[in-house]
Amino acid sequence: MLLRGRPRALGAAALLLLLLLLIGFFLFGGDPDCELGSEREARRGEGGGGDPGSVPGSPTPRVPSDGRLRPRGAAAFDGVPPADPGGHNRSDCVPPPPPPPKCELLQVAIVCAGHNSSRDVVTLVKSLLFYRKNPLHLHLVTDAVARNILEMLFHTWMVPAVQISFYNADELKPQVSWIPNRHYSGLYGLMKLVLPTALPPDLARVIVLDTDVTFASDIAELWALFAHFSDKQAIGLVENQSDWYLGNLWRNHRPWPALGRGFNTGVILLRLDRLRQAGWEQMWKLTATRELLTLPATSLADQDIFNAVIKEHPWLVQPLPCIWNVQLSDHTLAERCYSEASDLKVIHWNSPKKLRVKNKHVESFRNLYLTFLEYDGNLLRRELFGCPCPPPPGAEQLQQALAQLEEQDSCFEFRQQQLTVHRVHITFLPHKPPPTQPHDVTLVAQLSMERLQMLEALCRHWPGPMSLALYLTDAEAQQFLRFVETSAVLSARQDVAYHVMYREGSLYPINQLRNVALAQALTPYVFLSDIDFLPAHSLYDYLRASIEQLELGGRRKAALVVPAFETLHYRFRFPSFKAELLTLLDAGSLYTFRHHEWPQGHAPTDYARWREAQAPYRVRWAADYEPYVVVPRDCPRYDPRFVGFGWNKVAHIIELDAQEYELLVLPEAFTIHLPHAPSLDITRFRSNPTYRDCLRALKDEFHQDLSRHYGAAALKYLTALQPPRGPT
């Protein structure tokens, strides 16, 4: 029995050992194809026959001596081995390069022009910031529109360890304007060609990104691929994942020359120092000039010229793993390059269809993109601990001011909200302002998501330019975008500028919103209104005529008062002119605004006199007066300390009076308030005594500041310090 049991025990032990070895191999040994591939690369390197366009052990496609990239599974031709026997650009075989030092500054360049492209940049940057562990320096080549938007956005975003540099795209246009380009990106689609000369001469390396890419990994991993470059390689690119450059998509299809399938320029690693040394500017211009002798134009902008240069100088290119540019174009072959959707590092929406492109894994890719599109950008204001980086401008002063607040203070919420720096995205949608006229007027207002339904009616009543500030979350901003795009009324108006201030904090920053909208108005005069008011249909033309007749401007400072009324009916016939309004007023269908709740707010307008008035008349300031006025664009700004509900307009009218603005009531002007559910802030004001006490404290502080600024002239405003009952 002992002799027969011993072989069985030995067999069982051997089987167990073999099983453990197999488990260990698959857990830690990797893919046998990868192992064999690495051994082949090592042997090829020892034999001296290595391809200068490849890296030992790299699974990226090789550039054979005949300039052809081998398709997946293709046999060797002319003695050149297939680029990747285990699958073209297999992501699971990529040896991880050493990461860059923790605090190394990574350089990123992006070309951006226009309103829509600026929104794309924000989504791209969110994905970068979400995964990044290194400081970033963003080099933004922009037109005037994009620079205006992005300067404000990054200034108010205040992201630690992010530097921003801007470069004027208009100054670079002459270098590429001679190239005919059929691509929808226009001249801006050619500007990556001039980056080696446009960027600072001491900048040696940069990652160049299209605005329509989304990161699913730390950009430091991509930066680390610079280590794979040979001594001569200067351009890192992923192979084009379509048959475009093979010229077989349709009859008479004639693309620009390229190596095999060519390369896609949505993600580029550039060794700028080597390109400058190799004479890049002369190189690409000579190539483009020669090819344009037989080709009418570029079809894919800079990508065509990059590929033509690489065809002629293949030693320049270092192929990158395809997972760093998974291209979702119309004829994409991207599914061949990754074993699972989770392998991807960067997705590239390089089809004009963008999110509507067809792909087996597009739902997964779309969800990733939408995650960053609607992600709260405030959460990306994260410190990079251990990296000594200068703080964003104003961040230290802000932190000092916040540190002085007492959390036990019953008004802490108010004081914290006053100090909050909100992200601001101006001209969120395309905006084409009309030519400036000397007496033109922009309607200025603010709103939140709850008042979005007011926009269409307002656009029907006011045919002139508008500057509107919206208080939204990132997700609500996308809902707003869809709302405008699907509205025939709103989408037809190019003279309405929408500015998004992103939500942060519990109190509504009403005066900060007003200041954003006011600062972005482009006409000489502004009508300071609220979103729940509808102006008379004729008001826009009437205001312009009144400004001209009153000869405003110059030394005369005047605030034209537009009398305000209200209806309690959700449906009513809007009056076309003053006589019709008076009929509705006498019938009880209309009231002077807040007549029952806050009469002192508009009583100085003197509605009895207005009924009979034929010409503008002057009224004097009185306590708690808060009319809707037309003033020059450079008027005093609203006091940002007033957040939530209460005294926000009252304080502004006091400031106008202190600066000696005349208050002139216009006899034919009117605006009507529409009923709606009360806001959260007015509900808190009515129900919370602490809320009202804090508002009283803010009023006291405002008056003290007024006294310091205007001295004895501010004494008359002491009467404004009355217990609040319901101002707006």
LOTIPA-161207 format. One record per residue (C-alpha): x, y, z. Coordinates in steps of 0.2 Angstrom, whole numbers, plus 5000, padded with zeros to 4 digits. Example, Ala and Ser with C-alpha at 12.3 -4.5 7.8 and 13.67 -1.06 7.14 Angstrom:
BEGIN
FIKE_px_py_pz
FIKE_5062_4978_5039;
FIKE_5068_4995_5036;
! end
This chain:
BEGIN
FIKE_px_py_pz
FIKE_5000_5000_5000;
FIKE_5014_5012_5004;
FIKE_5023_5009_4987;
FIKE_5007_5011_4978;
FIKE_5002_5028_4987;
FIKE_5019_5036_4985;
FIKE_5018_5039_4966;
FIKE_5000_5045_4968;
FIKE_5006_5058_4981;
FIKE_5020_5063_4970;
FIKE_5009_5065_4955;
FIKE_4997_5075_4965;
FIKE_5011_5087_4971;
FIKE_5017_5089_4954;
FIKE_5000_5093_4947;
FIKE_4998_5106_4961;
FIKE_5015_5113_4957;
FIKE_5010_5114_4939;
FIKE_4994_5123_4943;
FIKE_5002_5135_4954;
FIKE_5015_5139_4940;
FIKE_5001_5142_4927;
FIKE_4992_5153_4939;
FIKE_5007_5163_4943;
FIKE_5012_5164_4924;
FIKE_4995_5171_4920;
FIKE_4994_5183_4935;
FIKE_5012_5190_4934;
FIKE_5020_5183_4918;
FIKE_5008_5193_4905;
FIKE_5004_5188_4888;
FIKE_5015_5175_4879;
FIKE_5014_5185_4863;
FIKE_5021_5200_4873;
FIKE_5035_5190_4880;
FIKE_5039_5182_4863;
FIKE_5038_5199_4855;
FIKE_5050_5207_4868;
FIKE_5062_5193_4865;
FIKE_5061_5195_4846;
FIKE_5065_5214_4848;
FIKE_5080_5210_4859;
FIKE_5087_5198_4847;
FIKE_5084_5210_4832;
FIKE_5092_5224_4842;
FIKE_5107_5213_4845;
FIKE_5108_5209_4826;
FIKE_5109_5227_4822;
FIKE_5094_5226_4810;
FIKE_5083_5236_4821;
FIKE_5071_5249_4813;
FIKE_5075_5267_4819;
FIKE_5057_5270_4819;
FIKE_5053_5258_4833;
FIKE_5057_5255_4851;
FIKE_5062_5238_4858;
FIKE_5048_5229_4866;
FIKE_5035_5242_4859;
FIKE_5020_5234_4851;
FIKE_5017_5250_4841;
FIKE_5016_5248_4822;
FIKE_5033_5249_4813;
FIKE_5037_5259_4798;
FIKE_5045_5247_4786;
FIKE_5059_5253_4774;
FIKE_5046_5253_4760;
FIKE_5035_5265_4769;
FIKE_5020_5254_4771;
FIKE_5011_5250_4788;
FIKE_5006_5232_4788;
FIKE_4988_5228_4791;
FIKE_4982_5217_4805;
FIKE_4988_5199_4802;
FIKE_4997_5203_4786;
FIKE_5012_5192_4782;
FIKE_5029_5198_4780;
FIKE_5034_5206_4763;
FIKE_5052_5208_4756;
FIKE_5059_5200_4772;
FIKE_5051_5213_4784;
FIKE_5042_5205_4799;
FIKE_5024_5210_4803;
FIKE_5023_5225_4814;
FIKE_5013_5216_4828;
FIKE_5009_5197_4826;
FIKE_4998_5197_4841;
FIKE_4986_5211_4835;
FIKE_4989_5228_4828;
FIKE_4994_5240_4841;
FIKE_4988_5229_4855;
FIKE_4986_5239_4871;
FIKE_4989_5225_4883;
FIKE_5007_5223_4877;
FIKE_5013_5240_4880;
FIKE_5027_5241_4892;
FIKE_5023_5255_4905;
FIKE_5036_5268_4903;
FIKE_5043_5276_4918;
FIKE_5032_5290_4924;
FIKE_5039_5308_4924;
FIKE_5044_5315_4941;
FIKE_5030_5320_4952;
FIKE_5031_5338_4951;
FIKE_5038_5340_4933;
FIKE_5028_5353_4923;
FIKE_5019_5345_4908;
FIKE_5017_5356_4893;
FIKE_5001_5355_4883;
FIKE_4996_5365_4867;
FIKE_4979_5367_4860;
FIKE_4972_5378_4846;
FIKE_4955_5385_4849;
FIKE_4944_5397_4840;
FIKE_4926_5403_4842;
FIKE_4912_5400_4855;
FIKE_4909_5381_4852;
FIKE_4927_5377_4852;
FIKE_4929_5386_4869;
FIKE_4916_5375_4876;
FIKE_4925_5359_4869;
FIKE_4941_5365_4878;
FIKE_4933_5366_4895;
FIKE_4927_5347_4893;
FIKE_4945_5342_4887;
FIKE_4953_5352_4902;
FIKE_4941_5344_4914;
FIKE_4946_5326_4909;
FIKE_4965_5332_4910;
FIKE_4962_5339_4928;
FIKE_4953_5324_4934;
FIKE_4967_5312_4931;
FIKE_4982_5323_4932;
FIKE_4995_5322_4946;
FIKE_5007_5334_4939;
FIKE_5007_5353_4936;
FIKE_5001_5358_4919;
FIKE_5006_5373_4908;
FIKE_4992_5375_4894;
FIKE_4998_5385_4879;
FIKE_4982_5391_4870;
FIKE_4983_5397_4852;
FIKE_4966_5407_4851;
FIKE_4957_5420_4841;
FIKE_4950_5435_4850;
FIKE_4934_5427_4854;
FIKE_4941_5411_4862;
FIKE_4954_5421_4872;
FIKE_4941_5433_4879;
FIKE_4931_5418_4885;
FIKE_4945_5407_4891;
FIKE_4955_5421_4900;
FIKE_4939_5425_4911;
FIKE_4936_5406_4913;
FIKE_4953_5401_4919;
FIKE_4955_5417_4930;
FIKE_4939_5413_4939;
FIKE_4942_5394_4940;
FIKE_4958_5397_4950;
FIKE_4964_5379_4948;
FIKE_4980_5376_4957;
FIKE_4996_5371_4948;
FIKE_4989_5376_4931;
FIKE_4998_5390_4921;
FIKE_4990_5397_4905;
FIKE_4999_5406_4891;
FIKE_4989_5413_4876;
FIKE_4996_5416_4858;
FIKE_4987_5426_4845;
FIKE_4981_5415_4831;
FIKE_4978_5430_4820;
FIKE_4996_5434_4820;
FIKE_5000_5416_4814;
FIKE_4987_5416_4800;
FIKE_4999_5423_4786;
FIKE_5010_5408_4789;
FIKE_4996_5396_4783;
FIKE_4983_5407_4774;
FIKE_4992_5402_4757;
FIKE_4986_5384_4759;
FIKE_4969_5380_4752;
FIKE_4960_5369_4765;
FIKE_4943_5360_4763;
FIKE_4942_5355_4781;
FIKE_4929_5363_4792;
FIKE_4942_5369_4804;
FIKE_4948_5382_4791;
FIKE_4964_5391_4794;
FIKE_4964_5386_4812;
FIKE_4966_5368_4807;
FIKE_4983_5371_4800;
FIKE_4991_5381_4814;
FIKE_4998_5365_4823;
FIKE_5011_5366_4809;
FIKE_5018_5383_4815;
FIKE_5019_5378_4834;
FIKE_5038_5375_4834;
FIKE_5040_5394_4829;
FIKE_5025_5400_4838;
FIKE_5029_5393_4855;
FIKE_5043_5399_4866;
FIKE_5061_5395_4859;
FIKE_5066_5387_4876;
FIKE_5051_5375_4876;
FIKE_5058_5358_4871;
FIKE_5043_5346_4872;
FIKE_5025_5348_4871;
FIKE_5009_5338_4869;
FIKE_4997_5345_4856;
FIKE_4979_5340_4857;
FIKE_4963_5343_4847;
FIKE_4949_5351_4856;
FIKE_4938_5336_4853;
FIKE_4948_5323_4863;
FIKE_4943_5316_4880;
FIKE_4956_5309_4892;
FIKE_4953_5293_4902;
FIKE_4970_5292_4910;
FIKE_4983_5303_4917;
FIKE_4992_5313_4904;
FIKE_5008_5310_4913;
FIKE_5008_5292_4905;
FIKE_5007_5300_4888;
FIKE_5021_5312_4892;
FIKE_5032_5297_4898;
FIKE_5031_5291_4880;
FIKE_5044_5304_4875;
FIKE_5056_5292_4883;
FIKE_5053_5280_4869;
FIKE_5059_5292_4856;
FIKE_5076_5288_4847;
FIKE_5089_5302_4845;
FIKE_5082_5308_4829;
FIKE_5063_5306_4831;
FIKE_5053_5322_4834;
FIKE_5035_5318_4831;
FIKE_5025_5305_4841;
FIKE_5008_5300_4832;
FIKE_4995_5286_4833;
FIKE_4992_5278_4816;
FIKE_4976_5284_4807;
FIKE_4962_5271_4811;
FIKE_4953_5272_4794;
FIKE_4958_5268_4776;
FIKE_4957_5286_4771;
FIKE_4975_5287_4766;
FIKE_4974_5271_4756;
FIKE_4964_5280_4744;
FIKE_4950_5266_4742;
FIKE_4935_5274_4750;
FIKE_4927_5279_4734;
FIKE_4931_5280_4716;
FIKE_4944_5294_4711;
FIKE_4948_5296_4730;
FIKE_4965_5304_4730;
FIKE_4972_5308_4747;
FIKE_4988_5316_4751;
FIKE_5004_5304_4752;
FIKE_5006_5295_4768;
FIKE_5015_5280_4775;
FIKE_5002_5266_4774;
FIKE_4987_5271_4783;
FIKE_4996_5287_4789;
FIKE_4994_5295_4806;
FIKE_4981_5305_4815;
FIKE_4986_5322_4822;
FIKE_4973_5324_4836;
FIKE_4986_5319_4848;
FIKE_5004_5323_4845;
FIKE_5020_5322_4855;
FIKE_5032_5336_4848;
FIKE_5051_5337_4852;
FIKE_5051_5356_4847;
FIKE_5070_5357_4849;
FIKE_5073_5343_4837;
FIKE_5061_5350_4824;
FIKE_5069_5367_4825;
FIKE_5086_5360_4823;
FIKE_5080_5349_4808;
FIKE_5073_5365_4799;
FIKE_5054_5360_4801;
FIKE_5047_5376_4794;
FIKE_5056_5375_4778;
FIKE_5053_5356_4778;
FIKE_5034_5357_4779;
FIKE_5032_5372_4767;
FIKE_5043_5364_4754;
FIKE_5032_5348_4755;
FIKE_5016_5357_4755;
FIKE_5021_5368_4740;
FIKE_5026_5353_4730;
FIKE_5010_5343_4734;
FIKE_4999_5357_4730;
FIKE_5005_5357_4712;
FIKE_4995_5341_4709;
FIKE_4982_5342_4723;
FIKE_4969_5356_4724;
FIKE_4969_5358_4743;
FIKE_4971_5349_4760;
FIKE_4956_5338_4765;
FIKE_4961_5335_4783;
FIKE_4970_5351_4786;
FIKE_4987_5350_4795;
FIKE_4986_5331_4796;
FIKE_4988_5330_4777;
FIKE_5004_5340_4778;
FIKE_5011_5331_4793;
FIKE_5009_5314_4784;
FIKE_5017_5320_4768;
FIKE_5032_5326_4777;
FIKE_5033_5310_4787;
FIKE_5031_5300_4770;
FIKE_5047_5309_4764;
FIKE_5056_5309_4781;
FIKE_5050_5293_4790;
FIKE_5064_5294_4803;
FIKE_5055_5309_4811;
FIKE_5040_5299_4818;
FIKE_5038_5288_4833;
FIKE_5022_5278_4832;
FIKE_5012_5278_4848;
FIKE_5001_5265_4855;
FIKE_4983_5267_4847;
FIKE_4975_5268_4864;
FIKE_4982_5286_4865;
FIKE_4970_5291_4851;
FIKE_4955_5280_4848;
FIKE_4948_5289_4833;
FIKE_4929_5288_4832;
FIKE_4927_5294_4814;
FIKE_4914_5289_4801;
FIKE_4925_5275_4793;
FIKE_4935_5271_4809;
FIKE_4944_5254_4812;
FIKE_4947_5259_4830;
FIKE_4939_5243_4836;
FIKE_4955_5233_4830;
FIKE_4966_5243_4842;
FIKE_4960_5238_4859;
FIKE_4955_5222_4866;
FIKE_4942_5230_4878;
FIKE_4934_5247_4879;
FIKE_4942_5249_4896;
FIKE_4959_5249_4888;
FIKE_4958_5266_4880;
FIKE_4967_5281_4886;
FIKE_4961_5295_4875;
FIKE_4945_5295_4864;
FIKE_4945_5307_4849;
FIKE_4928_5312_4842;
FIKE_4936_5316_4825;
FIKE_4919_5314_4815;
FIKE_4909_5330_4811;
FIKE_4895_5319_4819;
FIKE_4904_5319_4836;
FIKE_4893_5310_4848;
FIKE_4882_5303_4835;
FIKE_4895_5293_4827;
FIKE_4893_5274_4825;
FIKE_4904_5262_4835;
FIKE_4902_5246_4844;
FIKE_4907_5254_4861;
FIKE_4901_5272_4857;
FIKE_4889_5271_4872;
FIKE_4903_5268_4884;
FIKE_4914_5282_4876;
FIKE_4899_5294_4876;
FIKE_4896_5291_4894;
FIKE_4914_5295_4898;
FIKE_4912_5311_4888;
FIKE_4896_5316_4896;
FIKE_4903_5313_4913;
FIKE_4916_5327_4911;
FIKE_4904_5338_4901;
FIKE_4893_5339_4916;
FIKE_4906_5336_4930;
FIKE_4906_5350_4943;
FIKE_4922_5360_4938;
FIKE_4923_5367_4956;
FIKE_4928_5350_4962;
FIKE_4944_5351_4951;
FIKE_4951_5365_4961;
FIKE_4963_5352_4970;
FIKE_4980_5355_4977;
FIKE_4994_5345_4971;
FIKE_5002_5341_4988;
FIKE_5020_5340_4988;
FIKE_5022_5351_4973;
FIKE_5028_5369_4977;
FIKE_5018_5378_4964;
FIKE_5013_5397_4964;
FIKE_4995_5399_4969;
FIKE_4983_5406_4956;
FIKE_4981_5425_4955;
FIKE_4971_5431_4970;
FIKE_4970_5414_4979;
FIKE_4981_5419_4993;
FIKE_4971_5435_4997;
FIKE_4955_5425_4996;
FIKE_4961_5412_5008;
FIKE_4967_5425_5020;
FIKE_4949_5433_5019;
FIKE_4941_5416_5022;
FIKE_4952_5412_5036;
FIKE_4946_5428_5045;
FIKE_4928_5422_5045;
FIKE_4920_5415_5061;
FIKE_4910_5400_5057;
FIKE_4900_5403_5073;
FIKE_4895_5420_5066;
FIKE_4876_5418_5062;
FIKE_4879_5427_5046;
FIKE_4894_5416_5041;
FIKE_4884_5409_5026;
FIKE_4882_5427_5019;
FIKE_4900_5432_5022;
FIKE_4906_5416_5014;
FIKE_4895_5418_4999;
FIKE_4902_5436_4996;
FIKE_4919_5430_4995;
FIKE_4916_5415_4983;
FIKE_4924_5417_4967;
FIKE_4912_5409_4954;
FIKE_4918_5401_4938;
FIKE_4912_5412_4924;
FIKE_4910_5406_4906;
FIKE_4905_5422_4896;
FIKE_4897_5421_4879;
FIKE_4893_5402_4882;
FIKE_4884_5402_4865;
FIKE_4889_5409_4848;
FIKE_4886_5428_4849;
FIKE_4885_5441_4834;
FIKE_4882_5458_4841;
FIKE_4875_5471_4829;
FIKE_4885_5486_4823;
FIKE_4887_5498_4837;
FIKE_4875_5513_4836;
FIKE_4877_5529_4847;
FIKE_4861_5527_4856;
FIKE_4859_5508_4857;
FIKE_4853_5499_4872;
FIKE_4856_5482_4879;
FIKE_4844_5473_4890;
FIKE_4854_5466_4906;
FIKE_4846_5453_4917;
FIKE_4850_5437_4927;
FIKE_4841_5421_4930;
FIKE_4843_5403_4936;
FIKE_4836_5387_4929;
FIKE_4819_5390_4937;
FIKE_4816_5405_4926;
FIKE_4822_5398_4909;
FIKE_4804_5398_4902;
FIKE_4804_5417_4903;
FIKE_4817_5418_4889;
FIKE_4806_5415_4874;
FIKE_4793_5428_4879;
FIKE_4807_5441_4883;
FIKE_4815_5438_4865;
FIKE_4798_5442_4857;
FIKE_4796_5458_4867;
FIKE_4814_5465_4866;
FIKE_4821_5464_4848;
FIKE_4837_5473_4853;
FIKE_4853_5465_4860;
FIKE_4853_5457_4877;
FIKE_4866_5452_4890;
FIKE_4860_5438_4902;
FIKE_4869_5430_4916;
FIKE_4863_5412_4921;
FIKE_4867_5404_4938;
FIKE_4869_5385_4933;
FIKE_4877_5369_4938;
FIKE_4888_5361_4924;
FIKE_4874_5349_4921;
FIKE_4861_5363_4920;
FIKE_4872_5372_4908;
FIKE_4870_5358_4896;
FIKE_4852_5357_4898;
FIKE_4851_5376_4894;
FIKE_4861_5373_4879;
FIKE_4849_5360_4872;
FIKE_4834_5371_4877;
FIKE_4841_5385_4866;
FIKE_4846_5374_4852;
FIKE_4828_5366_4851;
FIKE_4819_5383_4853;
FIKE_4815_5391_4836;
FIKE_4814_5408_4845;
FIKE_4830_5408_4854;
FIKE_4841_5399_4841;
FIKE_4836_5413_4829;
FIKE_4843_5426_4840;
FIKE_4862_5429_4838;
FIKE_4862_5446_4847;
FIKE_4858_5438_4864;
FIKE_4874_5435_4874;
FIKE_4872_5421_4888;
FIKE_4885_5421_4902;
FIKE_4886_5406_4913;
FIKE_4891_5408_4931;
FIKE_4893_5391_4939;
FIKE_4883_5387_4955;
FIKE_4893_5387_4971;
FIKE_4886_5390_4989;
FIKE_4868_5391_4995;
FIKE_4864_5409_4993;
FIKE_4859_5417_4976;
FIKE_4873_5429_4971;
FIKE_4861_5441_4962;
FIKE_4872_5456_4961;
FIKE_4888_5446_4955;
FIKE_4877_5439_4941;
FIKE_4871_5457_4937;
FIKE_4889_5463_4936;
FIKE_4894_5449_4924;
FIKE_4880_5453_4912;
FIKE_4883_5472_4914;
FIKE_4901_5470_4911;
FIKE_4898_5460_4895;
FIKE_4886_5473_4887;
FIKE_4893_5481_4871;
FIKE_4881_5495_4868;
FIKE_4883_5513_4875;
FIKE_4868_5511_4886;
FIKE_4860_5497_4896;
FIKE_4842_5493_4902;
FIKE_4844_5486_4920;
FIKE_4830_5474_4921;
FIKE_4825_5457_4929;
FIKE_4821_5441_4919;
FIKE_4803_5440_4926;
FIKE_4798_5457_4917;
FIKE_4792_5459_4900;
FIKE_4795_5476_4892;
FIKE_4783_5485_4881;
FIKE_4785_5479_4863;
FIKE_4790_5496_4858;
FIKE_4801_5500_4872;
FIKE_4818_5496_4863;
FIKE_4814_5509_4849;
FIKE_4807_5521_4862;
FIKE_4822_5521_4873;
FIKE_4834_5524_4859;
FIKE_4824_5539_4853;
FIKE_4823_5546_4871;
FIKE_4842_5544_4873;
FIKE_4844_5554_4857;
FIKE_4831_5567_4861;
FIKE_4837_5570_4879;
FIKE_4855_5572_4872;
FIKE_4862_5561_4886;
FIKE_4880_5557_4887;
FIKE_4895_5569_4890;
FIKE_4894_5577_4906;
FIKE_4875_5574_4909;
FIKE_4872_5559_4920;
FIKE_4855_5552_4920;
FIKE_4845_5536_4924;
FIKE_4830_5534_4914;
FIKE_4816_5526_4924;
FIKE_4805_5513_4916;
FIKE_4789_5512_4927;
FIKE_4785_5495_4933;
FIKE_4768_5486_4934;
FIKE_4763_5468_4938;
FIKE_4749_5456_4934;
FIKE_4743_5442_4945;
FIKE_4736_5432_4930;
FIKE_4747_5419_4921;
FIKE_4737_5423_4905;
FIKE_4732_5441_4900;
FIKE_4732_5452_4885;
FIKE_4748_5462_4885;
FIKE_4745_5481_4882;
FIKE_4752_5487_4866;
FIKE_4753_5505_4872;
FIKE_4751_5517_4887;
FIKE_4732_5520_4885;
FIKE_4728_5502_4884;
FIKE_4739_5499_4900;
FIKE_4729_5512_4909;
FIKE_4713_5504_4905;
FIKE_4720_5487_4912;
FIKE_4726_5496_4927;
FIKE_4709_5504_4930;
FIKE_4700_5487_4928;
FIKE_4711_5479_4941;
FIKE_4720_5468_4929;
FIKE_4736_5477_4932;
FIKE_4744_5485_4947;
FIKE_4759_5496_4950;
FIKE_4773_5485_4955;
FIKE_4773_5478_4973;
FIKE_4759_5490_4977;
FIKE_4752_5478_4990;
FIKE_4769_5472_4997;
FIKE_4782_5485_4996;
FIKE_4774_5502_4989;
FIKE_4790_5512_4994;
FIKE_4800_5503_4982;
FIKE_4792_5512_4967;
FIKE_4782_5526_4975;
FIKE_4794_5539_4970;
FIKE_4791_5536_4952;
FIKE_4774_5545_4955;
FIKE_4762_5535_4945;
FIKE_4748_5548_4946;
FIKE_4759_5560_4937;
FIKE_4765_5547_4925;
FIKE_4747_5544_4919;
FIKE_4746_5562_4913;
FIKE_4764_5565_4908;
FIKE_4768_5569_4890;
FIKE_4787_5572_4893;
FIKE_4800_5565_4904;
FIKE_4800_5572_4922;
FIKE_4813_5572_4936;
FIKE_4810_5563_4952;
FIKE_4820_5563_4968;
FIKE_4828_5548_4977;
FIKE_4818_5542_4992;
FIKE_4822_5528_5005;
FIKE_4820_5510_4997;
FIKE_4818_5517_4980;
FIKE_4822_5503_4967;
FIKE_4816_5507_4950;
FIKE_4821_5499_4933;
FIKE_4833_5511_4924;
FIKE_4842_5514_4908;
FIKE_4860_5520_4911;
FIKE_4876_5522_4902;
FIKE_4886_5506_4901;
FIKE_4900_5513_4913;
FIKE_4888_5516_4927;
FIKE_4892_5510_4945;
FIKE_4892_5491_4947;
FIKE_4880_5482_4959;
FIKE_4887_5479_4977;
FIKE_4891_5461_4978;
FIKE_4889_5459_4996;
FIKE_4870_5458_4994;
FIKE_4867_5440_4990;
FIKE_4850_5431_4991;
FIKE_4835_5441_4993;
FIKE_4834_5459_4999;
FIKE_4841_5477_4996;
FIKE_4852_5472_4980;
FIKE_4844_5485_4969;
FIKE_4840_5498_4983;
FIKE_4859_5499_4986;
FIKE_4863_5502_4967;
FIKE_4850_5516_4966;
FIKE_4858_5524_4981;
FIKE_4875_5523_4973;
FIKE_4868_5531_4957;
FIKE_4860_5545_4967;
FIKE_4876_5547_4977;
FIKE_4885_5550_4960;
FIKE_4873_5563_4955;
FIKE_4863_5554_4942;
FIKE_4847_5562_4937;
FIKE_4831_5551_4939;
FIKE_4820_5554_4924;
FIKE_4804_5545_4922;
FIKE_4799_5541_4904;
FIKE_4781_5545_4900;
FIKE_4778_5531_4887;
FIKE_4789_5518_4894;
FIKE_4783_5503_4904;
FIKE_4787_5485_4909;
FIKE_4776_5472_4917;
FIKE_4781_5459_4930;
FIKE_4774_5441_4927;
FIKE_4768_5430_4941;
FIKE_4779_5415_4946;
FIKE_4782_5404_4961;
FIKE_4793_5412_4975;
FIKE_4811_5409_4975;
FIKE_4820_5399_4989;
FIKE_4829_5415_4995;
FIKE_4813_5425_4997;
FIKE_4805_5410_5006;
FIKE_4820_5410_5018;
FIKE_4819_5429_5020;
FIKE_4800_5428_5025;
FIKE_4802_5413_5037;
FIKE_4819_5415_5045;
FIKE_4823_5430_5057;
FIKE_4842_5426_5056;
FIKE_4841_5429_5038;
FIKE_4833_5446_5040;
FIKE_4845_5451_5054;
FIKE_4860_5447_5042;
FIKE_4852_5458_5029;
FIKE_4851_5472_5041;
FIKE_4869_5470_5046;
FIKE_4874_5471_5027;
FIKE_4864_5487_5026;
FIKE_4873_5494_5041;
FIKE_4890_5489_5033;
FIKE_4885_5496_5016;
FIKE_4880_5513_5024;
FIKE_4897_5514_5033;
FIKE_4906_5511_5017;
FIKE_4895_5524_5008;
FIKE_4899_5537_5022;
FIKE_4918_5534_5021;
FIKE_4917_5536_5002;
FIKE_4905_5551_5000;
FIKE_4907_5559_5017;
FIKE_4893_5571_5023;
FIKE_4884_5569_5007;
FIKE_4879_5551_5012;
FIKE_4870_5557_5028;
FIKE_4853_5558_5019;
FIKE_4854_5539_5016;
FIKE_4852_5535_5034;
FIKE_4834_5535_5032;
FIKE_4837_5519_5021;
FIKE_4841_5509_5036;
FIKE_4824_5503_5040;
FIKE_4819_5486_5045;
FIKE_4817_5476_5029;
FIKE_4799_5471_5025;
FIKE_4801_5464_5007;
FIKE_4812_5474_4995;
FIKE_4820_5465_4980;
! end
